[in-house]
Amino acid sequence: MDWNLIRSFLAIAETGTLAKAAQNLGVSQPTLGRHIDALEASLGLTLFTRGRHGMTPTEAGLSIIEDAKAMAFEADRLALKAASRAQSLGGTVRITASEVVSTYILPPIIAALGVAEPDIQIELVPSNTVENLLSRDADIAVRMVRPVQNDVIARKTNELGMGTYAHADYLARHGTPQTIEEFFRHRLIGMDRSNLIVDGMADLGIHAQRDSFAVRTDHQIAYFELVRAGAGIGFIAHYLAAGHSELRRILPDITIPALPIWLASHRELRTSQRIRRVMDFLHERINALPLGDT
């Protein structure tokens, strides 16, 4: 049985629509439709009911989902083993990292890698979700937390120092806080649905609530740009602030724990020269960056 048909079936069953499944797989909607028609004809079953709001698995479709997932698992494992045997440096390496790391840290490193290894093609996936290395959503992950998945190898490469900053114009209008009490009388920039900042402040013995922050967003790049625009006081990396002379550090005595930077890959890929080369290059260049305190 054609594996592509099974893969298309699973993508539609998981997303519920042709459009989302096509986007995830990188194929056209008509192609997915033909795949489902071919699979239904091959099996003699109707796998989906088509409606205005999407595609819903029939009872027959539901009955084969677990078997299809088992096939997907074996296909992923085969791909991992094949990739681990690759001895050529030429080819593609898929890297996932947070939005901030993908935007402000990795681009010059990837540019330098292109000069050093022109036969290696890079796919960069900015994402704050933890991509599943086991299913080859990415070959290498750059993460601020150590991956805990089985069969994933990881090594710490640096630490991203954090501080409290505001735009000089904001401070000229509102003054510079000298104490925590004054700090909380300012317009603070926090996160929307994430508790990352509130929990981090609690670890420092500082009580804050969601409504302690006048401006809130979970988008990392938007957060940084809000601080740069003078929307209030926020928590950003020293490395980012160092490139913008208009930003001023506030209350430097508040020690915010640095964020560790981990490089991770699936254990099966450790014998791939191409992926090992990219891992080593990333480790060397990220490790050399002045990411700590200023």
C-alpha positions in Angstrom: 0.0 0.0 0.0 1.3 3.5 -1.0 2.5 5.1 2.2 1.7 8.6 0.9 -2.0 7.6 1.0 -1.8 6.6 4.7 0.1 9.8 5.5 -2.6 11.9 3.9 -5.3 10.0 5.7 -3.6 10.6 9.1 -3.1 14.3 8.4 -6.7 14.9 7.5 -7.9 12.8 10.5 -5.7 14.9 12.8 -6.6 18.3 11.4 -10.2 17.8 10.3 -9.8 19.8 7.0 -8.1 19.4 3.7 -6.7 22.9 3.9 -4.9 22.4 7.2 -3.7 18.9 6.2 -2.3 20.2 2.9 -0.5 23.0 4.7 1.1 20.6 7.2 2.2 18.2 4.5 3.2 20.9 2.0 1.0 19.5 -0.8 -2.1 20.8 -2.6 -5.7 20.1 -1.5 -6.6 18.4 -4.8 -3.6 16.0 -4.3 -4.9 15.1 -0.8 -8.4 14.6 -2.2 -7.1 12.2 -4.8 -5.1 10.3 -2.1 -8.3 9.8 0.0 -10.3 8.7 -3.1 -7.5 6.2 -4.0 -7.3 4.9 -0.5 -11.1 4.5 -0.1 -11.2 2.7 -3.5 -8.3 0.4 -2.5 -9.9 -0.5 0.9 -13.5 -0.6 -0.3 -14.4 1.8 2.6 -15.7 5.3 3.1 -13.2 6.9 5.5 -14.6 10.4 5.8 -17.9 12.3 5.7 -17.5 15.6 3.9 -19.3 18.6 5.4 -19.3 22.4 5.3 -16.9 22.6 8.3 -14.5 19.9 7.3 -14.0 16.1 7.1 -15.0 13.8 9.9 -13.7 10.2 10.1 -16.5 7.6 9.7 -16.7 4.6 11.9 -14.6 2.7 9.3 -12.1 5.5 9.3 -11.8 5.6 13.1 -11.2 1.8 13.1 -8.0 2.1 11.1 -6.4 5.2 12.7 -4.4 3.3 15.2 -3.0 0.9 12.5 -2.2 3.9 10.4 -0.3 5.5 13.3 1.6 2.3 13.8 2.7 2.5 10.1 3.7 6.1 10.6 5.8 5.2 13.6 7.6 2.5 11.6 8.1 4.8 8.6 9.6 7.5 10.9 11.9 4.9 12.4 13.1 3.7 9.0 13.7 7.3 7.9 15.8 7.9 11.1 17.9 4.9 10.5 18.5 5.8 6.9 19.4 9.4 7.8 21.8 8.1 10.4 23.7 6.2 7.8 24.1 9.2 5.5 27.8 9.8 5.0 27.5 12.7 2.6 27.7 16.3 3.8 25.4 17.4 1.0 21.7 17.5 1.8 19.1 19.2 4.1 19.1 19.8 7.8 15.9 21.0 9.5 16.5 23.2 12.5 13.8 24.4 14.9 14.2 27.2 17.5 12.2 29.8 19.4 11.1 32.9 17.5 13.7 35.1 19.3 16.6 32.7 18.6 15.5 32.1 15.0 15.2 35.8 14.4 18.1 37.4 16.3 20.7 34.7 17.0 20.7 32.0 14.3 20.6 34.0 11.0 24.3 35.1 11.0 25.3 31.6 12.2 23.4 30.0 9.3 24.9 32.5 6.9 28.4 31.5 8.1 27.5 27.8 7.8 26.5 28.4 4.2 30.0 29.8 3.5 31.7 26.9 5.3 29.5 24.1 3.9 27.7 25.3 0.7 26.4 21.8 0.0 24.3 21.7 3.2 20.8 23.2 2.8 19.1 24.5 6.0 15.3 24.6 6.8 14.7 27.0 9.7 11.4 26.5 11.7 10.7 29.3 14.2 8.5 27.8 16.8 7.9 28.1 20.5 6.4 24.6 20.6 8.6 21.6 21.4 9.0 19.9 18.0 9.0 16.1 18.1 12.5 15.1 17.1 11.4 11.4 17.1 9.0 12.0 14.2 11.5 14.1 12.2 9.6 17.3 12.6 13.2 18.6 12.9 16.7 17.2 12.8 18.1 19.6 15.4 16.3 21.6 18.1 17.6 24.7 19.8 15.7 25.0 23.1 15.7 26.9 26.4 14.8 23.7 28.3 16.5 20.4 28.2 14.5 17.9 26.2 13.3 14.9 28.2 12.3 12.6 25.3 13.8 9.2 25.2 16.4 8.6 22.5 17.1 12.4 22.3 20.7 13.5 22.9 21.3 17.1 24.1 24.2 19.3 25.1 24.2 22.7 26.7 25.9 25.3 24.6 25.4 28.7 26.4 23.2 30.7 28.7 21.0 33.7 27.6 21.2 36.4 30.3 18.1 38.3 31.0 17.4 41.8 32.5 14.8 44.5 33.0 14.8 47.2 30.3 13.0 50.2 29.1 13.3 52.8 26.3 15.1 56.0 27.2 12.1 58.0 26.0 9.7 56.1 28.3 12.0 56.8 31.3 12.2 60.5 30.4 8.4 60.6 30.6 7.8 58.5 33.6 11.1 58.4 35.6 13.4 55.5 36.4 12.2 53.2 39.2 14.8 52.7 42.0 12.8 50.1 44.0 10.5 47.3 43.5 7.6 49.4 44.9 8.3 52.1 42.3 8.7 49.4 39.6 5.2 48.2 40.1 3.8 51.8 39.7 5.1 51.8 36.1 3.6 50.4 32.9 4.9 46.9 32.8 5.0 44.5 29.8 4.1 40.9 30.6 2.7 37.8 29.0 -0.9 37.1 28.0 -1.8 33.4 28.6 1.7 32.3 29.6 2.6 32.3 33.3 6.3 32.3 32.6 7.0 35.9 33.9 4.7 35.7 36.8 6.1 32.3 37.9 9.7 33.6 37.4 9.0 36.6 39.6 7.4 34.4 42.3 10.7 32.4 42.3 12.5 35.6 43.1 10.1 36.4 46.0 8.3 39.1 44.0 4.5 38.8 43.9 2.8 39.8 40.7 -0.5 39.0 38.9 -1.6 39.1 35.3 -3.2 42.5 35.8 0.1 43.8 37.2 1.1 44.2 33.5 -0.4 47.0 31.5 0.6 45.4 28.2 0.6 41.7 27.6 1.7 39.4 24.7 3.0 35.8 24.4 4.7 36.6 21.1 8.4 36.9 21.8 9.3 39.2 18.9 6.3 41.5 19.5 7.3 41.6 23.2 10.8 42.8 22.3 9.4 45.4 19.9 7.0 46.7 22.5 9.9 47.4 24.8 11.8 49.1 22.0 8.8 51.2 21.2 8.6 52.6 24.7 5.4 50.8 25.6 6.7 50.1 29.1 9.3 48.2 31.1 9.9 44.6 30.1 12.2 41.6 30.5 14.5 41.0 27.6 17.9 39.4 26.9 21.0 41.4 27.4 22.3 40.3 24.0 19.3 41.9 22.3 19.4 45.1 24.4 23.1 45.5 23.6 22.3 46.2 20.0 20.0 49.0 20.8 21.5 52.0 22.5 18.1 53.5 23.2 17.4 50.8 25.8 18.3 51.3 29.4 18.7 48.6 32.0 16.4 49.0 35.1 17.1 47.7 38.6 20.2 45.7 37.7 20.3 44.3 41.3 17.3 42.1 40.4 19.0 38.8 39.4 17.0 37.1 36.7 18.2 33.5 36.2 19.8 33.0 32.8 18.1 30.7 30.2 20.2 27.7 29.2 20.5 27.0 25.5 20.4 23.4 24.6 21.1 21.7 21.2 19.2 18.5 20.8 18.9 15.8 18.1 17.7 12.2 17.9 20.2 9.6 19.0 19.8 7.7 15.7 21.2 10.8 13.9 24.5 10.8 15.8 26.2 8.9 13.0 25.1 11.3 10.2 28.1 13.4 9.2 25.9 16.1 7.9 23.8 16.6 11.1 26.9 16.2 13.3 28.6 18.9 11.3 25.7 21.3 11.7 25.4 20.4 15.4 29.1 21.1 16.0 29.0 24.3 14.0 26.0 25.6 16.0 27.6 24.6 19.2 30.8 26.4 18.4 29.2 29.6 17.2 26.5 29.9 19.9 29.0 29.1 22.6 31.2 32.0 21.4 28.4 34.6 21.6 28.4 37.1 24.5 25.0 36.1 25.8 25.6 36.6 29.5 25.3 39.6 31.8 26.5 43.0 30.6 
